[in-house]
Amino acid sequence: QVQLVESGGGLVQAGGSLRLSCVGSGSTFSDYAVGWFRQGPGKEREFVSAISRRSFLEYYADSVKGRFTISKDNAKNSVYLQMNSLESEDTAVYYCAGQRRDDRGASSNIRAYDYWGQGTQVTVPS
């Protein structure tokens, strides 16, 4: 099984940018599709973005489309989430999650993911 560790969160002003990283260990990283999810204050955890095992497919929530970009580097066992034009509504704990797959797909369904990191806080003051 894969272990996932997120980093890169912080405090940023509205309109600013952050790049989150998710590093995997303990298993062959290219066997996993990876998703980013977030949980804002008083809200349920929600889908942000996902990428397939070898980056053939990318998915984005409508709320982040055009502002966030996901990428995967299997040689570095890493997935990144570049977040631009941040808004106060983006304030949340961001989690990366892994799903072992044998196809080219990726999922936006939180229940599809078996492995989760501990999360990294992103705060965008209003």
Secondary structure as UniProt FT lines:
FT   STRAND          3..7
FT   STRAND          10..11
FT   TURN            14..15
FT   STRAND          18..25
FT   HELIX           29..31
FT   STRAND          32..39
FT   TURN            41..42
FT   STRAND          46..51
FT   TURN            53..54
FT   STRAND          58..60
FT   TURN            62..67
FT   STRAND          68..73
FT   HELIX           74..76
FT   STRAND          78..83
FT   HELIX           88..90
FT   STRAND          92..100
FT   HELIX           110..112
FT   STRAND          115..116
FT   STRAND          120..123
//
